[in-house]
Amino acid sequence: MSKKSKLKIIPLGGLNEIGKNITVFEYGNDIVVIDCGLAFPEDEMLGIDLVIPDISYLTKNKEKVRAIVLTHGHEDHIGALPYVLRDLNVPVYGTRLTLGLVEYKLKEHGLLSDVKLETVKPGDQITLGAFKVEFIRSTHSIADSVAIALHTPVGIVVHTGDFKIDYTPIEGEMIDLARFGQLGKMGVLALLADSTNVERPGYTMSERTVGETFEEIFKNCEQRILVATFASNVHRVQQVINAAARYGRKVAVSGRSMLNVVNVSIELGYMNVPEGVLIDIDSINRYKNNEIVIITTGSQGEPMSALSRMAFDDHKKVNIDAGDLVIISASAIPGNEKLISKVINELFKKGADVIYESLADIHVSGHACQEELKLIHSLVKPKFFIPVHGEYRHLKQHANLAEKLGMKKQDIFIMDIGKVLELTEDSARISGSVTAGKVLVDGLGVGDVGNIVLRDRKHLAQDGLIVVVVTISGENGSVIAGPDIISRGFVYVRESEDLMEQVRSIAKTALEKCEEKKITDWSTIKSNIKSSLNEYLYEKTKRKPMILPVIMEI
């Protein structure tokens, strides 16, 4: 291999957005991918279930891809694997809990037997082509999280993954700060660090503070308790179980993802549940209210989640009763505030008491605040810095923080997805870009819904649809039947008979004009009907419904 090979760092997701984390590291003929996450759809993505990264660059270079390496088991870091591994059959490396959660996903998609999953533990080093990949123990809001040091021919690159510095973690040891310091002494070429909480001063509180709050709430409570949290927050679920067991309550779990995570965590020994505490959701009615805790999904107010369905009387097993205590143990992901408010209002209407983040210490973040970020920067002392995991404002603030710590502006790179950063031992520059972006998943369709379909859905959602059906003669092009008008989502036909009659008459006039001019080309006839109706409807209603002329020939 020539000495001139450069290390390329190519983020394909996770920058200028929340979620969809995936970064490509390329040297010569070897590629290692760190993480492979999904994002949840934005409001304007009507009907879309999930958003995954565009990996066309990786499929083009699939013979170079040595492996996908995972930092932890959250959806925004592992969720796209079932879709990506269909096109890219490469080994996947991760810690036990992370791969346990990946296994569940691959099983659901019928891919488990095709994929090679390789378990690693903190401290392990593996060789993948030109890269030596080292796993460093980290702490986050899910057990078994790691940061990654890539030892490359041009230098060491450290990727923190999602992290916080928790001196009293619920499970396992604290983050391996000593190793970050050792790497700093060896000399680190580049640091990629989590920017999610860069706007928050100070330190993130320890997860244990939440446990203390649960203890306080459970202590003298006579009500039935429901706790909504992220399914993947194993430590949080463990603390709810601990508090329930201490005060003699049984625990039932609701929500498919919550059940999956709890089962995997118990199986792998990451969750310790005393004998007889966990019961089936079907048997909750056998116990008094003060003997039950229900742990559920839906802390983000997602319409189909277990908590939302309970709040709106749509859950098969659990109804919210007056006097229930509902604890929402999570903070709102940006953009979900309205959904959460809607659920909280509904719970209050049902007579429940609701405790949410602004009322008590029932949630702490899994991400590092400013002082923790400063500590990592000071230990690692990188030559170059790339803020990752966040919207543009987060990346910019993290860049400012690095500058305040003494880094030169020209050594900090605020990247965008698809941009290529080329590094040698003493230089770094952005050199061009590759294909990157969003692939939308709707039901079983992956990537078959694009901007045009979304535009149509938006149009239909905002202004409705009018269908004009007409039957014409195959011999001479004369109108045999119609035009008939069908309206959906535009106006209620019975109450707008005059308007519909007028629409019919305008369509008829447009057809007659085409007949007079001997126009037989269907697309011209359709566009004449459309334009004459568009004008009239906008003038009358100030709305622009989608107009679909349908011509049948006999």
PLY file of the C-alpha trace (Angstrom):
ply
format ascii 1.0
element vertex 554
property float x
property float y
property float z
element edge 553
property int vertex1
property int vertex2
end_header
0.00 0.00 0.00
1.34 3.42 -0.85
2.45 5.64 2.01
0.27 8.37 0.57
-3.02 6.71 1.58
-5.17 9.04 3.64
-7.75 8.25 6.29
-11.22 9.31 5.20
-13.96 10.03 7.73
-17.41 10.15 6.11
-20.50 10.71 8.29
-23.59 9.26 6.55
-25.95 10.37 9.34
-26.18 11.86 12.83
-25.03 15.39 11.91
-27.44 18.32 11.64
-30.11 15.93 12.90
-31.00 13.89 15.97
-30.62 10.16 15.35
-29.59 8.09 12.30
-25.98 7.86 13.57
-23.56 6.16 11.17
-19.94 7.07 10.35
-17.62 5.53 7.76
-13.85 5.27 8.29
-11.88 4.39 5.15
-8.18 3.75 4.63
-6.92 2.31 1.32
-9.01 -0.81 0.64
-10.56 -1.08 4.10
-13.75 0.42 5.50
-15.02 0.18 9.09
-18.49 1.55 9.92
-19.32 2.80 13.42
-23.03 2.48 14.34
-26.03 2.11 12.08
-29.04 3.92 13.49
-32.47 5.15 12.48
-34.33 8.39 13.07
-38.03 8.92 13.68
-40.07 10.76 11.05
-40.66 14.50 11.20
-44.23 15.87 11.22
-44.28 16.54 7.48
-43.29 12.94 6.65
-46.90 11.81 6.52
-47.37 8.07 6.98
-43.64 7.35 7.27
-42.64 4.86 9.99
-38.85 5.24 10.12
-35.99 7.09 8.49
-32.75 5.21 7.75
-29.45 6.42 6.24
-28.72 6.25 2.52
-25.87 3.73 2.30
-25.34 3.79 -1.48
-21.66 4.73 -0.88
-21.21 1.55 1.17
-23.04 -0.71 -1.32
-20.84 0.70 -4.11
-17.75 -0.19 -2.05
-19.11 -3.32 -0.39
-15.97 -5.38 -1.07
-14.02 -2.90 1.12
-16.38 -3.00 4.14
-14.78 -5.12 6.87
-17.42 -4.74 9.62
-20.01 -2.61 11.39
-18.93 -1.77 14.95
-21.56 -0.71 17.50
-21.15 1.63 20.50
-24.43 0.74 22.30
-27.94 -0.61 21.85
-30.12 2.45 21.31
-32.36 2.64 18.22
-30.55 5.68 16.85
-27.36 3.55 16.75
-28.62 0.04 15.83
-32.13 0.53 14.40
-31.20 0.56 10.69
-29.21 -2.71 10.83
-32.06 -4.99 9.60
-32.41 -2.81 6.47
-28.70 -2.19 5.88
-27.60 -5.82 6.38
-29.84 -6.93 3.49
-27.57 -5.04 1.10
-24.35 -5.32 3.06
-23.65 -8.70 4.59
-20.73 -7.94 6.92
-19.90 -9.01 10.49
-21.31 -6.88 13.32
-19.25 -6.30 16.49
-20.78 -5.16 19.77
-21.01 -5.86 23.50
-23.33 -8.59 24.86
-26.38 -6.46 25.61
-26.03 -4.49 22.36
-25.92 -7.69 20.29
-28.74 -9.20 22.37
-30.96 -6.32 21.25
-29.69 -6.60 17.65
-30.56 -10.33 17.68
-34.18 -9.54 18.55
-34.37 -7.12 15.62
-32.79 -9.50 13.12
-35.08 -12.33 14.29
-38.14 -10.16 13.59
-36.83 -9.49 10.07
-35.88 -13.13 9.44
-32.19 -12.26 9.02
-30.60 -13.79 12.12
-29.14 -16.87 10.43
-27.49 -14.77 7.68
-25.56 -12.33 9.89
-22.32 -12.93 11.77
-22.55 -11.30 15.23
-19.25 -11.03 17.14
-19.32 -10.26 20.89
-16.63 -8.00 22.36
-16.05 -6.55 25.82
-14.46 -3.30 27.02
-10.68 -3.52 26.73
-10.79 -5.83 23.68
-8.88 -4.94 20.52
-9.67 -6.47 17.12
-7.97 -6.06 13.74
-10.13 -5.22 10.72
-7.92 -4.71 7.65
-5.75 -1.64 8.21
-7.63 -0.75 11.42
-7.15 -1.93 14.95
-10.41 -1.29 16.81
-10.27 -0.83 20.59
-13.39 -0.86 22.80
-13.29 1.48 25.83
-15.72 1.15 28.74
-18.19 4.05 28.82
-21.35 5.04 30.73
-24.64 6.06 29.12
-28.36 5.48 29.77
-28.06 1.87 28.57
-25.72 -0.78 29.96
-22.72 -2.10 28.03
-21.91 1.16 26.20
-18.43 1.63 24.73
-16.37 4.37 23.14
-14.10 3.34 20.28
-10.45 4.08 19.54
-9.47 3.35 15.95
-5.74 2.77 15.60
-5.07 3.65 11.95
-1.85 3.94 9.90
-2.06 7.76 10.17
-2.88 7.95 13.89
-5.46 7.23 16.59
-9.06 8.38 16.14
-11.32 8.38 19.23
-15.12 8.18 18.83
-16.90 8.68 22.17
-20.27 7.28 21.08
-23.06 8.57 23.36
-21.70 9.01 26.87
-21.88 10.73 30.22
-19.42 10.60 33.11
-21.38 8.80 35.85
-19.21 8.20 38.93
-21.89 5.97 40.51
-23.35 3.92 37.64
-26.19 1.50 38.36
-24.45 -1.45 36.76
-20.80 -2.15 36.06
-17.86 0.18 36.49
-17.55 3.85 35.61
-16.23 5.15 32.29
-12.55 4.30 31.73
-11.16 7.84 31.99
-7.66 6.45 32.54
-7.66 4.90 29.07
-8.75 8.19 27.47
-5.80 9.80 29.29
-3.35 7.12 28.10
-4.51 7.58 24.50
-4.08 11.36 24.92
-0.48 10.79 26.01
0.15 8.50 23.00
-1.20 11.29 20.75
-4.71 11.36 19.27
-5.12 12.50 15.68
-8.87 13.20 15.80
-11.73 13.16 18.31
-15.39 12.68 17.40
-17.51 13.52 20.46
-21.21 13.49 21.43
-22.73 17.01 21.24
-26.32 16.32 22.44
-26.07 18.18 25.77
-23.36 20.70 24.91
-25.77 23.58 25.62
-26.15 22.50 29.26
-23.60 23.82 31.77
-22.23 21.69 34.60
-22.49 17.92 34.91
-25.24 15.43 34.12
-26.68 13.99 37.33
-26.05 10.35 38.14
-28.73 7.83 37.24
-28.86 6.96 40.97
-30.62 10.26 41.75
-33.62 8.95 39.82
-33.61 5.80 41.96
-33.75 7.94 45.10
-36.74 9.86 43.70
-38.56 6.60 42.91
-37.91 5.39 46.46
-39.45 8.61 47.84
-42.51 8.38 45.58
-43.13 4.66 46.20
-42.62 4.88 49.97
-46.04 6.02 51.19
-47.99 5.65 47.98
-51.33 3.80 48.14
-52.14 4.30 44.44
-51.47 2.04 41.49
-48.25 3.31 39.85
-47.52 3.42 36.12
-44.03 4.42 34.98
-43.41 5.36 31.34
-39.81 5.44 30.16
-37.61 4.53 27.19
-37.60 0.76 26.70
-33.83 0.74 26.20
-33.08 2.49 29.50
-32.27 -0.74 31.33
-30.89 1.09 34.40
-34.11 3.10 34.79
-36.29 -0.02 34.53
-34.00 -1.75 37.08
-34.50 1.11 39.54
-38.28 0.96 39.17
-38.12 -2.79 39.88
-35.86 -2.18 42.92
-38.24 0.41 44.40
-41.26 -1.82 43.68
-39.63 -4.86 45.31
-38.61 -2.83 48.37
-42.20 -1.71 48.97
-43.83 -5.07 48.23
-45.23 -4.33 44.79
-45.47 -6.64 41.78
-44.25 -5.34 38.40
-46.00 -5.85 35.04
-44.50 -4.74 31.73
-46.48 -3.28 28.81
-45.32 -2.45 25.28
-43.59 -4.79 22.84
-40.20 -3.06 22.83
-40.22 -2.87 26.65
-40.93 -6.61 26.88
-38.14 -7.40 24.41
-35.55 -5.31 26.26
-36.53 -6.64 29.69
-36.38 -10.25 28.44
-32.95 -9.75 26.80
-31.56 -7.93 29.86
-32.74 -10.62 32.30
-31.48 -13.40 30.01
-28.02 -11.82 29.75
-27.83 -10.89 33.42
-27.98 -7.09 32.98
-31.15 -6.87 35.05
-31.66 -8.41 38.43
-35.31 -9.16 39.24
-36.11 -10.76 42.63
-38.11 -14.00 42.42
-41.86 -13.46 42.04
-41.76 -9.68 41.45
-42.41 -9.79 37.69
-45.99 -10.77 36.74
-47.89 -11.01 33.47
-49.90 -7.95 32.46
-52.99 -10.21 32.27
-52.92 -10.87 36.01
-52.79 -7.27 37.31
-56.47 -7.35 38.30
-55.75 -9.98 40.95
-53.86 -7.42 43.04
-54.85 -4.31 44.96
-53.79 -0.94 43.55
-51.04 -0.47 46.15
-49.50 -3.82 45.18
-48.90 -3.03 41.49
-46.44 -1.12 39.32
-46.82 -1.12 35.52
-43.75 -0.20 33.45
-44.73 0.94 29.97
-43.47 2.50 26.75
-44.87 5.81 25.49
-42.83 8.43 27.36
-42.71 10.46 24.10
-46.48 10.46 23.63
-46.21 8.31 20.46
-49.80 7.76 19.24
-49.51 3.95 18.98
-47.53 3.42 22.19
-48.90 1.64 25.24
-49.27 4.77 27.42
-51.13 6.71 24.70
-53.49 3.81 24.16
-54.14 3.59 27.91
-54.80 7.35 28.10
-57.29 7.20 25.21
-59.04 3.96 26.38
-57.62 1.99 23.50
-55.45 -0.51 25.40
-56.65 -4.11 25.60
-55.29 -4.85 29.07
-54.97 -1.59 31.04
-57.33 1.34 31.59
-56.32 4.47 33.46
-58.49 4.85 36.57
-59.08 7.92 38.72
-56.42 7.96 41.44
-53.70 6.18 39.39
-50.23 7.72 39.65
-48.46 8.05 36.29
-44.74 8.89 36.28
-43.30 10.00 32.92
-39.60 9.30 33.40
-38.07 10.85 30.27
-37.52 14.26 28.75
-39.10 15.25 25.47
-37.12 14.55 22.32
-37.20 17.88 20.40
-40.42 17.98 18.38
-42.40 15.60 20.64
-43.52 18.21 23.19
-47.06 18.51 21.76
-47.61 14.75 21.71
-46.51 14.44 25.35
-48.71 17.37 26.45
-51.69 15.74 24.76
-51.17 12.49 26.69
-50.55 14.30 30.02
-53.78 16.32 29.56
-55.73 13.16 28.80
-54.30 11.40 31.89
-55.33 14.34 34.10
-58.84 14.26 32.57
-59.10 10.59 33.58
-58.45 11.64 37.19
-54.88 10.32 37.33
-52.04 12.11 39.13
-49.15 12.73 36.74
-45.52 13.41 37.66
-43.35 14.59 34.77
-39.85 15.97 34.46
-40.56 19.56 35.46
-42.14 18.39 38.75
-39.49 16.00 40.13
-36.06 14.45 39.51
-37.53 11.48 37.63
-35.26 11.71 34.63
-31.59 12.35 34.03
-29.97 12.52 30.64
-27.59 9.91 29.27
-25.45 12.58 27.60
-22.50 14.61 28.83
-22.91 18.28 29.79
-20.23 20.95 29.27
-17.91 20.07 32.16
-17.82 16.38 31.21
-17.10 17.27 27.57
-14.27 19.55 28.72
-12.81 16.68 30.73
-12.78 14.32 27.73
-11.24 17.01 25.50
-8.56 17.71 28.12
-7.70 14.02 28.51
-7.67 13.15 24.80
-5.95 16.36 23.57
-6.77 15.70 19.90
-4.99 17.36 16.99
-8.30 17.67 15.09
-11.89 17.72 16.38
-15.20 16.77 14.73
-18.33 17.39 16.85
-20.97 14.70 16.15
-24.48 13.64 17.27
-26.58 16.78 17.13
-28.29 19.49 15.15
-26.19 22.30 13.69
-26.52 24.46 16.83
-25.15 21.62 18.99
-22.21 21.05 16.65
-21.46 24.79 16.57
-21.60 25.14 20.37
-19.32 22.11 20.75
-16.87 23.65 18.28
-16.94 26.88 20.39
-16.26 24.85 23.53
-13.23 23.18 21.92
-11.94 26.63 20.88
-12.26 27.91 24.45
-10.14 24.93 25.52
-7.36 26.18 23.23
-7.95 24.41 19.92
-7.36 26.40 16.75
-10.44 27.16 14.67
-8.88 25.61 11.55
-8.42 22.29 13.38
-12.15 21.96 14.14
-14.46 20.62 11.43
-18.23 21.07 11.59
-19.19 18.42 9.08
-22.37 17.59 7.22
-23.53 14.15 6.16
-21.88 12.97 2.96
-18.87 15.28 3.34
-15.44 13.57 3.22
-12.75 14.58 5.72
-9.28 13.45 4.62
-6.59 13.10 7.27
-2.86 12.49 7.18
-0.58 12.44 10.24
-0.46 16.22 10.35
-3.21 17.59 8.11
-6.98 17.46 7.68
-9.21 18.91 4.99
-12.70 18.45 3.61
-12.33 17.04 0.11
-15.61 16.58 -1.71
-18.67 14.54 -0.82
-20.46 11.24 -1.41
-24.15 10.36 -1.77
-25.91 10.60 1.61
-29.35 11.40 2.90
-32.60 9.90 4.12
-34.29 6.68 3.01
-37.91 6.54 4.16
-39.47 3.32 5.42
-43.26 3.03 5.05
-44.69 -0.37 6.04
-42.73 -2.94 4.06
-41.57 -0.40 1.48
-38.01 0.84 1.89
-37.13 3.89 -0.18
-40.20 3.67 -2.43
-41.67 6.83 -0.89
-39.73 9.90 -2.00
-40.24 13.65 -2.01
-42.89 13.55 -4.74
-45.04 11.03 -2.86
-44.66 13.05 0.36
-45.61 16.21 -1.53
-48.75 14.48 -2.82
-49.62 13.23 0.68
-49.22 16.74 2.04
-51.38 18.12 -0.75
-54.09 15.52 -0.04
-53.89 16.15 3.71
-54.21 19.91 3.32
-56.74 20.32 0.49
-58.32 16.95 -0.32
-59.08 15.33 -3.65
-61.54 15.65 -6.51
-61.89 12.86 -9.06
-63.54 13.62 -12.42
-64.73 10.44 -14.18
-65.72 10.55 -17.84
-66.46 7.84 -20.43
-65.71 8.59 -24.09
-66.35 6.73 -27.31
-63.40 4.87 -28.83
-64.75 5.54 -32.33
-65.24 9.29 -32.44
-64.07 10.58 -29.07
-67.52 11.88 -28.05
-68.56 11.88 -24.39
-70.84 8.92 -23.62
-71.23 9.32 -19.83
-70.18 11.82 -17.20
-68.41 13.79 -16.10
-69.13 12.42 -12.61
-67.51 14.17 -9.68
-66.20 12.39 -6.56
-64.89 14.50 -3.66
-62.78 13.24 -0.74
-61.43 15.47 2.02
-62.39 18.63 0.09
-66.02 19.48 0.88
-68.93 17.42 2.14
-70.87 16.81 -1.08
-74.41 16.98 0.35
-73.78 20.38 1.88
-72.08 21.72 -1.26
-74.36 20.42 -3.99
-74.34 23.73 -5.87
-70.54 23.84 -5.89
-70.30 20.23 -7.10
-72.87 20.89 -9.82
-70.84 23.89 -10.95
-67.65 21.77 -10.96
-69.44 19.18 -13.10
-70.61 21.83 -15.55
-67.08 23.38 -15.87
-65.59 19.93 -16.51
-68.29 19.34 -19.13
-67.50 22.66 -20.86
-63.78 21.78 -20.91
-64.61 18.42 -22.56
-66.87 20.06 -25.13
-64.11 22.52 -26.08
-61.71 19.60 -26.61
-64.33 17.86 -28.77
-64.82 21.01 -30.89
-61.05 21.36 -31.41
-60.82 17.61 -32.25
-58.36 17.05 -29.36
-58.15 13.30 -28.74
-54.89 13.14 -26.78
-55.86 12.06 -23.26
-53.15 13.94 -21.42
-54.20 17.22 -23.10
-57.87 16.57 -22.24
-56.92 15.85 -18.62
-54.76 18.94 -18.27
-57.57 21.15 -19.75
-60.04 19.74 -17.17
-57.50 20.28 -14.39
-56.61 23.87 -15.24
-60.23 25.01 -15.70
-61.26 23.41 -12.37
-58.20 24.68 -10.51
-58.98 28.27 -11.39
-62.66 28.01 -10.49
-62.11 26.19 -7.18
-59.39 28.54 -6.02
-61.57 31.55 -6.83
-64.56 30.07 -4.96
-62.88 28.37 -1.97
-59.25 29.62 -1.85
-58.28 25.92 -1.79
-56.35 23.82 -4.25
-57.52 20.21 -4.02
-55.69 17.54 -5.99
-57.67 17.01 -9.20
-57.56 13.58 -10.84
-59.39 13.27 -14.17
-60.11 9.60 -15.06
-60.98 8.81 -18.69
-62.49 5.48 -19.73
-62.87 4.47 -23.36
-65.65 2.29 -24.77
0 1
1 2
2 3
3 4
4 5
5 6
6 7
7 8
8 9
9 10
10 11
11 12
12 13
13 14
14 15
15 16
16 17
17 18
18 19
19 20
20 21
21 22
22 23
23 24
24 25
25 26
26 27
27 28
28 29
29 30
30 31
31 32
32 33
33 34
34 35
35 36
36 37
37 38
38 39
39 40
40 41
41 42
42 43
43 44
44 45
45 46
46 47
47 48
48 49
49 50
50 51
51 52
52 53
53 54
54 55
55 56
56 57
57 58
58 59
59 60
60 61
61 62
62 63
63 64
64 65
65 66
66 67
67 68
68 69
69 70
70 71
71 72
72 73
73 74
74 75
75 76
76 77
77 78
78 79
79 80
80 81
81 82
82 83
83 84
84 85
85 86
86 87
87 88
88 89
89 90
90 91
91 92
92 93
93 94
94 95
95 96
96 97
97 98
98 99
99 100
100 101
101 102
102 103
103 104
104 105
105 106
106 107
107 108
108 109
109 110
110 111
111 112
112 113
113 114
114 115
115 116
116 117
117 118
118 119
119 120
120 121
121 122
122 123
123 124
124 125
125 126
126 127
127 128
128 129
129 130
130 131
131 132
132 133
133 134
134 135
135 136
136 137
137 138
138 139
139 140
140 141
141 142
142 143
143 144
144 145
145 146
146 147
147 148
148 149
149 150
150 151
151 152
152 153
153 154
154 155
155 156
156 157
157 158
158 159
159 160
160 161
161 162
162 163
163 164
164 165
165 166
166 167
167 168
168 169
169 170
170 171
171 172
172 173
173 174
174 175
175 176
176 177
177 178
178 179
179 180
180 181
181 182
182 183
183 184
184 185
185 186
186 187
187 188
188 189
189 190
190 191
191 192
192 193
193 194
194 195
195 196
196 197
197 198
198 199
199 200
200 201
201 202
202 203
203 204
204 205
205 206
206 207
207 208
208 209
209 210
210 211
211 212
212 213
213 214
214 215
215 216
216 217
217 218
218 219
219 220
220 221
221 222
222 223
223 224
224 225
225 226
226 227
227 228
228 229
229 230
230 231
231 232
232 233
233 234
234 235
235 236
236 237
237 238
238 239
239 240
240 241
241 242
242 243
243 244
244 245
245 246
246 247
247 248
248 249
249 250
250 251
251 252
252 253
253 254
254 255
255 256
256 257
257 258
258 259
259 260
260 261
261 262
262 263
263 264
264 265
265 266
266 267
267 268
268 269
269 270
270 271
271 272
272 273
273 274
274 275
275 276
276 277
277 278
278 279
279 280
280 281
281 282
282 283
283 284
284 285
285 286
286 287
287 288
288 289
289 290
290 291
291 292
292 293
293 294
294 295
295 296
296 297
297 298
298 299
299 300
300 301
301 302
302 303
303 304
304 305
305 306
306 307
307 308
308 309
309 310
310 311
311 312
312 313
313 314
314 315
315 316
316 317
317 318
318 319
319 320
320 321
321 322
322 323
323 324
324 325
325 326
326 327
327 328
328 329
329 330
330 331
331 332
332 333
333 334
334 335
335 336
336 337
337 338
338 339
339 340
340 341
341 342
342 343
343 344
344 345
345 346
346 347
347 348
348 349
349 350
350 351
351 352
352 353
353 354
354 355
355 356
356 357
357 358
358 359
359 360
360 361
361 362
362 363
363 364
364 365
365 366
366 367
367 368
368 369
369 370
370 371
371 372
372 373
373 374
374 375
375 376
376 377
377 378
378 379
379 380
380 381
381 382
382 383
383 384
384 385
385 386
386 387
387 388
388 389
389 390
390 391
391 392
392 393
393 394
394 395
395 396
396 397
397 398
398 399
399 400
400 401
401 402
402 403
403 404
404 405
405 406
406 407
407 408
408 409
409 410
410 411
411 412
412 413
413 414
414 415
415 416
416 417
417 418
418 419
419 420
420 421
421 422
422 423
423 424
424 425
425 426
426 427
427 428
428 429
429 430
430 431
431 432
432 433
433 434
434 435
435 436
436 437
437 438
438 439
439 440
440 441
441 442
442 443
443 444
444 445
445 446
446 447
447 448
448 449
449 450
450 451
451 452
452 453
453 454
454 455
455 456
456 457
457 458
458 459
459 460
460 461
461 462
462 463
463 464
464 465
465 466
466 467
467 468
468 469
469 470
470 471
471 472
472 473
473 474
474 475
475 476
476 477
477 478
478 479
479 480
480 481
481 482
482 483
483 484
484 485
485 486
486 487
487 488
488 489
489 490
490 491
491 492
492 493
493 494
494 495
495 496
496 497
497 498
498 499
499 500
500 501
501 502
502 503
503 504
504 505
505 506
506 507
507 508
508 509
509 510
510 511
511 512
512 513
513 514
514 515
515 516
516 517
517 518
518 519
519 520
520 521
521 522
522 523
523 524
524 525
525 526
526 527
527 528
528 529
529 530
530 531
531 532
532 533
533 534
534 535
535 536
536 537
537 538
538 539
539 540
540 541
541 542
542 543
543 544
544 545
545 546
546 547
547 548
548 549
549 550
550 551
551 552
552 553
